[in-house]
Amino acid sequence: MSERRKTRKRKRIEYVIGIGFLICVFGIGIINLLLPSKKISEEENRGLQQKPELSVSAVTSGSYMDQYEKYQADQFMGRNMWRSLKVGFSRLAGSKEENGVFIGKKGQLLEDIAVPDQDVLKANMKAIQSFSQKYSDIPVNMLLVPDAANILSDRLPFTATVADQSQYIAQVKKELGDSVQWIDAVKPLTRHSDEKIYYKTDHHWTAKGAYYVFQEAASSLNLEEQEIEYASYPITTDFNGSLASKSGCRLNEKEQIDIYVPKTEDNDVVVNYVDEQKKTASLYDSSKLNSRDKYAVYLGGNFSVVDIRTVSESNRRLLLIKDSYANSFVPFLTPYFREIVMVDPRYYSGTIGDIMDTYGITDTLFLYSANIFLQDNNISGVLSSE
């Protein structure tokens, strides 16, 4: 074959490949336009970006293009398939981390330890100190829950390095000083690190982990006079958590969620979701067991203000300033307080002064996962908004 014929043949092949590529690109683009937008990704357990509204201000500020790019990425045809392929190839290549999640030993997924924003952290601690000084006659307790990568560090991949979260927690304890009564969660969780105190596929602690820390917290919260025994019951064995969704790994892993119930005490409650104007007679939302986010079975998830009234003979009323870790902790508190008011600063837009006055608060507890507390700039805003 002459050199000229070889050249013509090569150009024809390149032409066919080019035309095929353009057809694929335009075909996928047209299909993406025709397919209806999905609102949520069950696999990733999150809402998906919707098509942004076109406006002059959005275009000139650049926000329209940013949102449109996210919209295209979230609504791309066969997105879950491409995502699974990407994770599969990464694993074959030896990757031990996906999207900020470590694929650890013994089937454990672990979220990376967050490095604190020092400005945010200082603002939070200053606000807590000011709150404690203003309400000096009310006990203020502080409980930071270490994350799994800190307590279960032996399960991290061999090549993984994470920040020393125990050091960050110690920094918070030292700087808050006498303004709070410190509750140590590191020691009890470390003592029981060989047990199921964290989920394998989710960033939360289990009810068992919460129970061990509650036992440690009882003396600080002055709950020792009335010793209550609890029994645990499984409510689902089909839980696959947020770290599996985020990383795309261990999606077939099924875990058990337990609840702890007092053996002898009457634990009737009325739970008032204040902003939603909804009341229930249970600390658990069983409808969430049919959703991807089964951890939300505890109180139905996170809300701005949740007011729990109990049948306890105590006159104590607790303000619980919290993140989602508190949702599986609060059932241990209900036998001891007449009322528990849960405030999540991520969703609450009112003032703490309103809460203190309205509910006649006698005790306060800050309960956060360390990762959230070290980065959350909502705490200082809520405490300083009086």
C-alpha positions in Angstrom: 0.0 0.0 0.0 1.4 3.4 -1.0 2.1 6.1 1.5 -0.7 8.3 0.0 -3.3 5.5 0.5 -2.1 4.9 4.0 -2.5 8.7 4.8 -6.0 8.8 3.2 -7.1 5.7 5.2 -5.8 7.2 8.5 -7.6 10.4 7.8 -10.9 8.5 7.2 -10.5 6.6 10.5 -9.8 9.9 12.3 -12.8 11.5 10.6 -15.1 8.6 11.7 -13.8 8.7 15.2 -14.3 12.5 15.3 -17.8 12.2 14.0 -18.6 9.4 16.5 -17.2 11.5 19.4 -19.3 14.5 18.3 -22.4 12.4 18.0 -21.8 11.0 21.5 -21.2 14.5 23.0 -24.3 16.0 21.4 -26.4 12.9 22.1 -25.5 12.9 25.7 -26.2 16.7 25.9 -29.6 16.3 24.3 -30.5 13.4 26.6 -29.4 15.4 29.6 -31.7 18.2 28.5 -34.7 15.9 28.0 -34.3 13.9 31.2 -36.3 15.3 34.2 -34.1 16.6 37.0 -33.8 14.5 40.1 -34.2 16.2 43.4 -32.3 13.8 45.6 -29.6 11.1 45.2 -30.6 8.2 47.4 -27.2 6.6 46.9 -25.4 9.7 48.1 -28.1 10.7 50.6 -28.1 14.4 49.6 -30.1 16.9 47.6 -29.0 17.5 44.0 -28.5 20.8 42.4 -31.5 22.0 40.4 -31.4 24.2 37.3 -30.7 27.8 38.4 -32.9 30.7 37.4 -31.4 33.0 34.8 -31.1 36.6 35.9 -28.8 39.5 35.1 -27.5 39.7 38.7 -26.8 36.0 38.7 -24.8 36.2 35.4 -22.8 39.3 36.4 -21.9 37.9 39.8 -20.8 34.6 38.3 -23.1 32.6 40.6 -25.2 31.4 37.6 -22.4 29.6 35.9 -21.2 28.1 39.2 -24.7 26.7 39.9 -25.2 25.6 36.3 -21.9 23.6 36.4 -23.0 21.9 39.6 -26.4 21.3 38.0 -24.9 19.6 35.0 -22.6 17.5 37.2 -25.4 16.4 39.5 -27.9 15.7 36.7 -25.5 14.0 34.3 -26.9 10.9 32.5 -25.9 7.7 34.3 -24.2 9.6 37.1 -24.3 6.8 39.6 -22.9 4.4 37.1 -19.9 6.7 36.3 -19.4 7.4 40.0 -19.3 3.6 40.7 -16.8 3.0 37.9 -14.6 5.8 39.2 -14.6 4.4 42.7 -13.9 0.9 41.3 -10.9 2.0 39.3 -9.6 4.0 42.2 -9.8 0.9 44.5 -8.1 -1.2 41.8 -5.3 1.4 41.7 -4.8 1.0 45.5 -6.6 4.1 46.6 -7.5 4.1 50.3 -9.4 7.4 50.3 -12.5 8.6 48.5 -14.0 12.1 48.8 -12.4 12.7 52.2 -13.4 9.3 53.6 -10.7 6.7 54.5 -11.4 3.1 53.6 -10.1 1.5 56.7 -9.4 -1.9 58.1 -12.2 -4.3 59.3 -14.7 -2.7 57.0 -14.5 0.7 58.8 -15.0 3.9 56.9 -13.6 7.0 58.7 -14.1 10.6 58.1 -10.9 12.7 58.0 -10.2 14.8 61.1 -11.0 18.5 60.5 -8.3 21.1 61.2 -10.1 23.9 63.1 -10.5 27.4 61.8 -8.8 29.1 64.7 -10.8 32.4 64.2 -14.1 30.5 64.3 -12.9 28.4 67.3 -11.9 31.4 69.3 -15.2 33.1 68.5 -17.1 30.1 69.7 -15.1 29.8 72.9 -15.4 33.5 73.7 -19.2 33.3 73.1 -19.5 30.2 75.5 -17.5 32.0 78.1 -19.7 35.1 77.9 -22.8 33.0 78.0 -21.5 31.2 81.2 -20.7 34.6 82.8 -24.1 36.0 82.0 -25.9 33.0 83.5 -23.5 32.4 86.3 -26.1 30.8 88.5 -26.8 28.0 85.8 -24.4 25.1 85.4 -22.9 25.0 81.9 -21.5 21.6 80.8 -19.4 20.8 77.7 -19.1 17.5 75.9 -17.1 17.2 72.7 -17.3 13.7 71.1 -14.1 12.6 69.3 -14.6 11.3 65.8 -14.0 7.6 64.9 -10.6 8.4 63.1 -9.4 9.6 66.5 -10.6 6.7 68.7 -10.3 4.0 66.1 -7.0 5.2 64.6 -5.7 1.6 64.5 -8.2 1.0 61.7 -6.9 3.8 59.5 -5.2 2.7 56.2 -1.5 2.2 56.6 -0.6 5.3 54.6 -3.2 7.6 56.2 -2.2 10.5 58.4 -4.8 12.6 60.3 -4.6 15.5 62.6 -4.4 14.9 66.4 -8.0 15.6 67.4 -7.3 14.9 71.1 -4.9 17.8 71.1 -7.6 20.1 69.6 -10.1 18.9 72.2 -7.5 19.5 75.0 -7.1 23.0 73.6 -10.8 23.8 73.9 -10.9 22.4 77.4 -7.9 24.5 78.5 -9.1 27.7 77.0 -12.7 27.4 78.3 -11.3 26.7 81.8 -13.6 27.1 84.7 -16.4 28.7 82.6 -17.7 25.1 81.9 -17.9 21.8 83.6 -16.0 19.6 81.2 -17.3 16.1 80.4 -14.6 13.7 79.1 -15.8 11.6 76.2 -12.3 10.5 75.0 -11.6 8.2 78.0 -14.9 6.1 78.0 -14.8 5.7 74.2 -11.2 4.7 74.2 -11.9 2.1 77.0 -14.6 0.5 74.7 -12.9 1.0 71.4 -13.0 -2.8 70.7 -16.9 -2.6 70.8 -19.4 -1.2 68.2 -19.3 2.4 69.4 -19.2 3.9 65.9 -21.0 2.8 62.8 -18.8 1.4 60.1 -20.6 3.2 57.2 -21.6 6.4 59.0 -19.8 9.3 60.9 -22.1 9.1 64.0 -21.5 7.2 67.2 -23.9 4.3 68.0 -26.3 4.3 70.9 -23.9 2.1 72.7 -21.1 4.6 72.4 -23.5 7.3 73.6 -24.5 5.2 76.5 -20.9 4.7 77.7 -20.4 8.5 77.6 -23.7 9.1 79.4 -22.4 6.9 82.2 -19.3 9.1 82.4 -21.4 12.3 82.2 -23.9 11.3 85.0 -21.8 12.7 87.8 -21.1 16.0 86.1 -24.8 16.5 85.4 -25.7 15.5 88.9 -27.8 12.5 87.8 -26.3 9.9 90.2 -29.0 10.0 92.8 -31.4 8.1 90.6 -29.7 5.2 89.0 -31.7 3.8 86.0 -31.1 0.6 84.1 -31.5 0.5 80.3 -32.3 -2.2 77.8 -31.2 -2.0 74.2 -33.4 -3.1 71.3 -32.6 -3.3 67.6 -35.0 -1.3 65.4 -33.4 -2.0 62.0 -30.6 -4.2 60.6 -30.6 -2.4 57.2 -28.7 0.8 57.9 -26.1 2.0 55.4 -24.7 5.4 56.4 -23.5 8.7 55.1 -19.8 7.8 54.7 -20.8 4.9 52.4 -22.9 7.4 50.4 -20.1 10.0 50.4 -17.3 7.6 49.4 -19.2 5.2 47.2 -17.7 2.3 49.2 -19.3 -0.3 51.4 -22.7 0.4 49.9 -23.8 -3.2 50.4 -22.9 -3.1 54.1 -25.9 -3.4 56.4 -25.7 -2.3 60.1 -27.9 -2.4 63.1 -29.4 0.6 64.8 -30.4 0.2 68.5 -32.4 2.2 70.9 -32.0 2.2 74.7 -35.1 2.2 76.9 -35.4 2.4 80.7 -36.3 -1.0 82.1 -38.5 0.2 84.9 -39.1 4.0 84.5 -42.0 5.5 82.7 -40.5 7.3 79.8 -43.5 9.0 78.2 -42.8 12.2 76.4 -44.4 14.9 74.4 -42.0 16.2 71.7 -42.8 19.6 70.2 -41.1 20.6 67.0 -41.5 24.4 67.7 -41.0 26.0 64.2 -42.8 23.1 62.4 -45.8 23.3 64.8 -45.8 19.6 65.2 -46.1 17.4 68.2 -45.4 13.6 68.7 -45.4 11.2 71.7 -42.1 9.5 70.8 -38.4 10.3 70.6 -38.3 8.2 67.5 -39.6 8.7 64.0 -40.1 5.2 62.5 -40.9 6.6 59.1 -37.2 7.3 58.7 -36.5 3.6 58.7 -37.9 3.5 55.2 -35.5 6.2 54.0 -31.8 6.3 53.2 -31.1 8.4 56.3 -32.1 5.9 58.9 -30.0 7.6 61.6 -32.8 10.2 61.5 -35.0 7.7 63.4 -33.7 9.6 66.4 -36.1 12.6 66.7 -36.6 12.6 63.0 -33.4 14.4 62.3 -32.2 18.0 63.0 -34.5 20.9 63.7 -34.0 24.5 65.0 -35.8 24.0 68.4 -37.2 20.8 69.8 -39.0 20.9 73.2 -39.3 17.6 75.0 -41.6 17.4 78.0 -41.3 14.3 80.2 -43.1 12.7 83.2 -40.0 13.1 85.4 -40.7 14.4 88.9 -37.7 16.6 88.7 -38.1 20.4 88.3 -34.9 20.7 86.3 -35.1 22.1 82.7 -32.1 21.4 80.4 -31.0 23.5 77.4 -29.1 21.2 75.0 -27.1 23.1 72.4 -26.2 20.5 69.9 -25.5 18.8 66.6 -26.8 15.5 65.4 -24.7 13.5 67.8 -27.1 14.6 70.6 -30.1 13.0 69.0 -29.1 9.5 70.1 -27.9 10.8 73.5 -31.0 12.6 74.7 -33.1 9.4 75.4 -30.7 8.8 78.3 -31.5 12.3 79.8 -35.3 12.3 79.6 -35.9 10.4 82.9 -33.9 13.0 84.8 -35.3 16.3 83.5 -38.8 17.7 83.5 -38.1 19.4 80.2 -35.3 19.3 77.6 -35.0 22.1 75.0 -32.8 21.2 72.1 -31.4 24.0 70.0 -29.4 23.4 66.8 -27.5 26.7 66.0 -27.2 25.6 62.3 -31.0 26.1 62.0 -32.0 28.4 64.8 -32.3 32.2 64.0 -33.6 33.4 67.4 -31.7 34.4 70.5 -30.5 32.2 73.4 -31.9 34.8 75.8 -35.4 34.1 74.4 -34.9 30.4 75.1 -33.6 30.9 78.6 -36.5 33.2 79.6 -39.3 31.3 77.9 -38.5 27.9 79.3 -37.0 28.7 82.7 -33.8 26.8 82.0 -31.9 25.4 85.1 -29.1 23.5 83.3 -27.1 23.8 80.1 -25.2 21.2 78.0 -23.2 21.8 74.9 -22.9 18.4 73.0 -21.1 18.3 69.7 -19.0 16.0 67.6 -15.5 17.5 67.6 -15.3 17.8 63.8 -18.5 19.9 63.7 -17.6 22.1 66.7 -14.1 22.9 65.5 -15.6 24.4 62.3 -19.1 25.6 63.1 -19.4 29.4 62.9 -23.1 29.3 63.9 -22.5 28.8 67.6 -21.0 32.2 68.3 -23.7 33.8 66.2 -26.5 32.3 68.2 -24.9 32.9 71.6 -23.9 36.5 70.7 -27.2 37.5 69.1 -28.9 38.7 72.3 
